[in-house]
Amino acid sequence: MLEMSPEGFSLDGRPLRLLSGALHYFRTLPEQWPHRLRMLRAMGLNTVETYVPWNLHEPRPGAYDFDGIADLDAFLRASAEAGLHAIVRPSPYICAEWENGGLPWWLLADRNLRLRVADPRYLDRVDRWYDRLIPLIAAHQTTRGGNVLMVQIENEYGSFGTDSAYLQHLADGLRSRGIDVPLFTSDGPEDFFLTGGAAPGHLATVNFGSRATEAFGELRRFRPQDPAMCMEFWNGWFDHWGEKHTVRSPEDAAGALREILENDASVNLYMAHGGTNFGTWAGANTADPRTGEGYQPTITSYDYDAPIDERGAPTPKFWAFREVLAAYAEQPAPDPEPMPPLLAPARIELTESVPLFDVIGRLSTGTVHSPTPPSFEELGLAHGLVLYRTSIPGPRKAYPLTLEGLADRAHVFVDGVPAAVLERDSDERPEIAVDGPAARLELLVESMGRVNYGAAIGDRKGLSGVLHTQQYLHGWTAEPVPLGDGTPDGLPWGAAAASSGPAPAGADGVDGTSAPAAFHRGFLDVDEPADGYLALPGWTKGYVWVNGFCLGRYWDRGPQRTLYVPWPLLRPGRNEIAVLELDGHAGPFVEIRTEPDLG
Ligand code: GLA
């Protein structure tokens, strides 16, 4: 059992300095967990820390998933086998640049439900989830012969609120479901964060990237009886689409790590190994976390400029940290293992294609009719595309079209002709005139990640209303198209046509709309599975699948230019690469490269 005193931690009576590193099982394929965990040991760490994203495990209310990349039990076993202790931060909210901060999208279907407070509607869902999750974690505690040392109550709650009854409910819920190791909170090292986020009677820890002495001074003033621990030492950082790639030098980060350890503190590196936001799991921030303005979607890579890179390889930061950690480790760290092979550079022609609007009927989960445009949540759609259609009565002269509550990007078509591409936060209002008795208006709306931090959490997707001048347009149909899981089944692949000509009117398609969006595919032949980086030169925006597994989003806005292809996705022989290009600028080829390009 982990014990605590102002001097530090001890386990079964022996002093233990926690040298921990964050590694999220949900951002690395299960075949790669053992290697990544041994890399933590090789850096000189003795503990792994992971969040648990509720939304990965409960994709629909009451439908639980603990298989494959969601096999938390197997991950905890693998971490024990690698010789690591474990710290678990089990939701309900995790932030983590993860879709909706880990909160399931379907919570947002109830407009009265309040997130992250003691609202009975919310707590009821949390409690049911915890009935499933917490016993699984409890079985891995040190008190039952496992490796789980401690469990977090909520994540940086002081950055959000002051509802101590909510924190108490969560702490009680962990205890009543069998957690008997120490509970803790983690917050920024400032008075308001700590006084709002800490839970009486439970360990308080702090998160920061530098100035450890100051941060621990603040923590010690607030909690003189607690051991000092930095629960998130931000040694790197993440990126948003359209912004500059963030890096932090190994020397600077190693110096900050040394300062933490010289303070006799324990540490958790955030991240030790970042991994990838596969599928549609990347979250988003807002430039102003107080107002929720300035939407900033997070990129697919979660490399994080961490010491162990997205592919699991040691970086110069790894070696710098290993040297610092060596002075504090009980025994010398093992050497890192050789890395798996890399694919040879290749060019893959995507010779087959299917216009999206030809197959929208077959991809749709079902046409919904509604006077106003329903949100993704009302349509039961986690992520993907919705084609909204209505007509504008005419004749009328040109008036501006306003998309209220657009989240997050819309291709606008008038009578089948592309009229504009609009984005959340943009003030652009296309002028649309109607010459005849009516014009057909189609909006293809794509969702990006739901905001995971600040006042804007609970980010609904789609549209809340569409105005032509001051008049709401009514009488909508919506076709929801899920994206993020497998490649859509049974697409009628044909020889690639010109990428932007008018789409032929298919039986289940949209007649006569020249939407540029299309699926494209080609094949990669390999002798043996190996890691690679996929580049999409000349493509604009969309999604990529490898053998039916969604790697995530790409966007020529950068900074990320290549997507990591983990070796377990490939098999000897022929491998399918499928791309959904939304803006219509199709390559016509993609490339396998041996180096990442994160900008
Ligand atoms: C906070 C959160 C983490 C993560 C980091 C930034 O500290 O607790 O989940 O979002 O910021 O990477």
Residues whose N, C-alpha, C, O or C-beta is under 5 A from the ligand:
A	BS01	GLA	I94 C95 A96 E97 E156 N207 E232
